[in-house]
């Protein structure tokens, strides 16, 4: 008798839990406007924004010119810091940027 009573309680608890879960989930058919709105948000692409806009047409050249100004104001000081602190790959990129901007670092 007790076994039957416990099994009926377990079945009743499972049924009420399933009913509660079904009530939580809103069917997509019940909300036809939700699906397109969710898809637009889920798959939206962030628009590309140019933070420099027209003030800096090429960021690489701008960096090279600023580094040139900095190293010219403090000769050998920043160039030695750059050589000791940057990897050879990063230094080669900076050298390419300087060649592109027609400047040399002192």
ChimeraX attribute file (.defattr): number of C-alpha atoms within 10 A of each C-alpha:
attribute: neighborCount
match mode: 1-to-1
recipient: residues
	/A:1	5
	/A:2	7
	/A:3	8
	/A:4	9
	/A:5	9
	/A:6	11
	/A:7	11
	/A:8	12
	/A:9	12
	/A:10	12
	/A:11	11
	/A:12	12
	/A:13	12
	/A:14	12
	/A:15	12
	/A:16	12
	/A:17	12
	/A:18	12
	/A:19	11
	/A:20	11
	/A:21	11
	/A:22	11
	/A:23	10
	/A:24	9
	/A:25	8
	/A:26	10
	/A:27	10
	/A:28	10
	/A:29	9
	/A:30	8
	/A:31	9
	/A:32	10
	/A:33	10
	/A:34	11
	/A:35	12
	/A:36	10
	/A:37	10
	/A:38	11
	/A:39	10
	/A:40	10
	/A:41	10
	/A:42	9
	/A:43	8
	/A:44	9
	/A:45	8
	/A:46	6
	/A:47	6
	/A:48	6
	/A:49	7
	/A:50	9
	/A:51	8
	/A:52	10
	/A:53	9
	/A:54	8
	/A:55	8
	/A:56	12
	/A:57	11
	/A:58	12
	/A:59	12
	/A:60	17
	/A:61	20
	/A:62	15
	/A:63	15
	/A:64	23
	/A:65	19
	/A:66	14
	/A:67	20
	/A:68	20
	/A:69	16
	/A:70	16
	/A:71	18
	/A:72	16
	/A:73	12
	/A:74	12
	/A:75	14
	/A:76	13
	/A:77	13
	/A:78	17
	/A:79	18
	/A:80	12
	/A:81	10
	/A:82	14
	/A:83	12
	/A:84	10
	/A:85	11
	/A:86	11
	/A:87	10
	/A:88	11
	/A:89	9
	/A:90	13
	/A:91	14
	/A:92	12
	/A:93	12
	/A:94	19
	/A:95	16
	/A:96	15
	/A:97	20
	/A:98	21
	/A:99	13
	/A:100	12
	/A:101	17
	/A:102	11
	/A:103	17
	/A:104	16
	/A:105	19
	/A:106	17
